[in-house]
Amino acid sequence: MHDDGRYDDPRVNGRGERSAAGPVSRETDEPGWPGDAYGAAAHPIGGGPAPRRDAPAAAGTGTTAPRAEASGTVYGRAGRPGVPAADGSDPGPSAHFESTPRPAVVLPQQPAPHVVPDAAPGAAVPVDTPAPPAGAYGTEPADAAYVSRETPTREEDDPPLAMEAMRAVQILNPSGEVTMPRPERTRVMCVANQKGGVGKTTTTVNLAVALALHGNRVLVVDLDPQGNASTGLNVPHHTGVPDVYDCLINSVPLEEVAQGVEGIPNLWCVPATIDLAGAEIELVSVVARESRLSRAIDAYPGHFDYVFIDCPPSLGLLTVNALVAAQEVLIPIQCEYYALEGLNQLINNINLVRKHLNPRLDVSTILLTMYDRRTRLADAVEQDVRNHFGDKVLQAVIPRNVRVSEAPSYGQSVMTYDPGSRGATSYFEAAQEIAERGVKEPVSRNA
């Protein structure tokens, strides 16, 4: 006989009796059939009545009754051991289809809580179930001040897109409220580093936009002949447009050159054209050539909270003009070795300008840019800069982020191009830190 999951002998039903009904499946749900999925309460192969649903497992073993009682159990014509023939006689050896016992199915011992383990088979004795401990299964009364450890925090509960949207709203500040403190006096900051590609223009544009979006009046002076700051703010700077060259060489007032930045009400920009490339040669014969820009800024009739001067990657007369006009120097440092190599020369030039031309000049802010957390070099450069400059280094670090590089191609800063990106968030934190430092240590220069 082949056991394929059904007892197909039409003469015998599930209780070992003859029946005219069709074949009986082991999955049949008939009265008294426990239907345990693991076979613990299946029909006993050794004959006899099926165990009750509440009958205990075999004492002390955690197993069900064996499917075959002993080795050599015979199987009758009904296909099940110990089932007699229809006339009550032993079927005899000719009807023995199988003599090998079936293995027992071992189940984990999980007695029901209302059954006594030592009770006789088929007898279920109800016992008192112990009360669960306090606080289990929600029995403890709700407390408004109680917070479960499994309760997710706001950051964990919100999806990433929702968190990015929240950061974007915080950075863009659509309400227009003054969320960053405004200084008592105008802060003129020169963004300088004679090494190119360290993020001077990117830092100038994004810090200016961040401060302007949060209630500060900001002026950006593009002193680089390449005009990248003008490009990043989407300000026209082609040939023929009044620019900073006219202010330095022809003494044109600054208010006639400054242009408002579209979409940002509190931000203005003085553009730079290619004409500025010859300004250093023409300034050589001009009287008081080092202070031309300083006089133009002092003569501006309006009031600004911040004036950012984007310097060219050199230490020529344009950079000297910026150092003389500024009160503070912001040095962006790329987290690589070459950026550290030229830093000493820049500090020496700043000290010379402080000694002979602008005694109020001070290196107030160091900003680490293009930080790659995957490299040990970036961490080593950061530690060296922080050990040397101390508290002048901002806690905010600008990481390498492709959004920062993509934004100028759309004529935008990263603050407006992708306000939820890591680059925008980092520049926002840097601008907020600069604003808070300015309130704690107000400068002494009038606009």
Disulfide bonds with the S-S distance in Angstrom:
none
